[in-house]
Amino acid sequence: MNTVKISEYSIQENELETEVTIVGKQENDTDLIIKGIQKLMSQIDVKHACNEDHERFNKYIETLLLSVADIVGYEHYYWEQVPDSEKKYNEYDELEVSREEKIKLLKIMVENL
């Protein structure tokens, strides 16, 4: 069995915000993380996780899709392809990109599937 533990701390207080531990048969960390993500995502459904609230469900799915855009975008796309008017740096010197540009990247990704 393989184990991956991922923790996220707040920048200001350096306090634990989220921690996830994934244990599984996958031989490498990336495969295990992907399997864990798939399992977690499958737990978000309209009936149980969202109490039949379709708007809430759609918001969760939007958040996940924009997160996928960020995974790809921060590799190079955001710096090279996004106009300066659609990006800025926050107080922690982290790049932030407009929602519209994230959606544009998602469309490109889907078209290339």
Sine and cosine of phi, psi and omega as CSV:
sin_phi,cos_phi,sin_psi,cos_psi,sin_omega,cos_omega
0.00,0.00,0.58,-0.81,0.01,-1.00
-0.91,-0.41,0.52,-0.85,0.00,-1.00
-0.76,-0.65,0.70,-0.71,0.11,-0.99
-0.82,-0.58,0.76,-0.65,0.04,-1.00
-0.86,-0.52,0.81,-0.58,-0.04,-1.00
-0.84,-0.55,0.79,-0.62,-0.02,-1.00
-0.82,-0.57,0.54,-0.84,0.07,-1.00
-0.79,-0.62,0.77,-0.64,-0.01,-1.00
-0.90,-0.43,0.52,-0.85,0.07,-1.00
-0.94,0.33,0.59,-0.81,-0.02,-1.00
-0.94,0.33,-0.66,0.75,-0.08,-1.00
-0.94,0.34,-0.80,0.60,-0.12,-0.99
-0.99,-0.15,-0.12,0.99,-0.07,-1.00
0.80,0.60,0.64,0.77,0.03,-1.00
-0.97,-0.26,0.53,-0.85,0.04,-1.00
-0.89,0.46,0.80,-0.60,0.06,-1.00
-0.97,-0.23,-0.69,0.73,-0.04,-1.00
-0.53,-0.85,0.60,-0.80,0.10,-1.00
-0.60,-0.80,0.74,-0.67,-0.01,-1.00
-0.79,-0.62,0.74,-0.67,0.10,-0.99
-0.87,-0.49,0.79,-0.62,0.00,-1.00
-0.87,-0.49,0.78,-0.62,0.03,-1.00
-0.83,-0.55,0.75,-0.66,0.01,-1.00
-0.22,-0.98,0.02,-1.00,-0.06,-1.00
-0.99,0.13,-0.21,0.98,-0.04,-1.00
-0.85,0.52,0.61,-0.79,-0.12,-0.99
-0.99,0.13,-0.40,0.92,0.01,-1.00
-0.82,-0.57,0.35,-0.94,-0.10,-0.99
-0.88,0.48,-0.65,0.76,-0.04,-1.00
-0.90,0.44,-0.72,0.70,0.03,-1.00
-0.88,0.47,-0.62,0.78,0.01,-1.00
-0.92,0.39,-0.67,0.75,0.03,-1.00
-0.89,0.45,-0.71,0.71,0.02,-1.00
-0.87,0.50,-0.71,0.71,0.02,-1.00
-0.88,0.48,-0.66,0.75,0.03,-1.00
-0.90,0.44,-0.67,0.75,0.03,-1.00
-0.89,0.46,-0.71,0.71,0.02,-1.00
-0.87,0.50,-0.67,0.74,0.00,-1.00
-0.91,0.42,-0.71,0.70,0.01,-1.00
-0.89,0.46,-0.69,0.72,-0.01,-1.00
-0.90,0.44,-0.56,0.83,-0.02,-1.00
-0.94,0.35,-0.24,0.97,0.01,-1.00
-0.99,0.13,-0.18,0.98,0.01,-1.00
-1.00,-0.07,0.98,-0.22,0.05,-1.00
-0.76,-0.65,0.34,-0.94,-0.08,-1.00
-0.91,0.41,-0.67,0.74,-0.13,-0.99
-0.94,0.33,-0.79,0.61,-0.13,-0.99
-1.00,-0.04,-0.82,0.57,-0.08,-1.00
-0.95,0.32,-0.46,0.89,-0.09,-1.00
-0.90,-0.43,0.13,0.99,0.03,-1.00
0.76,0.65,0.71,0.70,0.03,-1.00
0.92,0.39,0.21,0.98,-0.01,-1.00
-1.00,0.02,0.99,-0.14,-0.06,-1.00
-0.92,0.40,-0.56,0.83,0.03,-1.00
-0.90,0.44,-0.70,0.72,0.04,-1.00
-0.89,0.45,-0.70,0.72,0.04,-1.00
-0.85,0.52,-0.73,0.68,0.00,-1.00
-0.88,0.48,-0.60,0.80,0.03,-1.00
-0.91,0.41,-0.67,0.75,0.05,-1.00
-0.88,0.48,-0.70,0.71,-0.01,-1.00
-0.91,0.41,-0.64,0.76,0.06,-1.00
-0.86,0.51,-0.69,0.72,0.02,-1.00
-0.87,0.50,-0.69,0.73,0.01,-1.00
-0.91,0.42,-0.69,0.72,0.00,-1.00
-0.90,0.44,-0.67,0.74,0.04,-1.00
-0.92,0.40,-0.50,0.87,0.08,-1.00
-0.92,0.39,-0.62,0.79,0.06,-1.00
-0.89,0.45,-0.68,0.74,0.04,-1.00
-0.86,0.51,-0.67,0.74,0.01,-1.00
-0.89,0.45,-0.63,0.78,0.01,-1.00
-0.85,0.53,-0.72,0.70,0.00,-1.00
-0.97,0.22,-0.70,0.71,-0.10,-1.00
-0.87,0.48,-0.65,0.76,-0.04,-1.00
-0.96,0.29,-0.22,0.98,0.07,-1.00
-0.92,0.39,-0.66,0.75,0.03,-1.00
-0.22,-0.97,-0.55,0.84,-0.16,-0.99
-0.83,0.55,-0.73,0.68,-0.07,-1.00
-0.88,0.48,-0.62,0.78,-0.04,-1.00
-0.97,0.23,-0.59,0.81,-0.12,-0.99
-1.00,-0.07,-0.52,0.85,-0.17,-0.99
-0.94,-0.34,-0.36,0.93,-0.08,-1.00
-1.00,0.03,0.78,-0.63,0.03,-1.00
-0.89,0.45,0.51,-0.86,-0.01,-1.00
-0.83,0.56,-0.52,0.86,-0.02,-1.00
-0.92,0.39,-0.27,0.96,-0.04,-1.00
-0.96,-0.29,0.19,0.98,0.01,-1.00
-0.58,-0.81,0.41,-0.91,0.01,-1.00
-0.41,-0.91,0.20,-0.98,0.08,-1.00
-0.95,-0.32,0.71,-0.70,0.00,-1.00
-0.99,0.11,-0.09,-1.00,-0.07,-1.00
-0.92,0.40,-0.24,0.97,0.04,-1.00
-0.98,-0.20,0.23,0.97,0.01,-1.00
0.90,0.44,0.53,0.85,0.05,-1.00
-0.98,-0.19,0.67,-0.74,0.01,-1.00
-0.94,0.33,0.74,-0.67,0.10,-1.00
-0.86,-0.51,0.69,-0.72,-0.06,-1.00
-0.86,-0.50,0.57,-0.82,-0.03,-1.00
-0.89,0.45,0.46,-0.89,0.04,-1.00
-0.85,0.52,-0.64,0.77,-0.02,-1.00
-0.87,0.49,-0.66,0.75,0.01,-1.00
-0.94,0.34,-0.55,0.83,0.06,-1.00
-0.91,0.42,-0.67,0.75,0.03,-1.00
-0.91,0.41,-0.64,0.77,0.05,-1.00
-0.86,0.51,-0.69,0.73,0.03,-1.00
-0.90,0.43,-0.68,0.74,0.05,-1.00
-0.85,0.52,-0.65,0.76,0.02,-1.00
-0.89,0.45,-0.67,0.74,0.03,-1.00
-0.89,0.46,-0.69,0.73,-0.02,-1.00
-0.89,0.46,-0.68,0.73,0.00,-1.00
-0.92,0.40,-0.66,0.75,0.02,-1.00
-0.89,0.46,-0.47,0.88,-0.03,-1.00
-1.00,-0.03,0.07,1.00,0.04,-1.00
-0.94,0.33,0.00,0.00,0.00,0.00
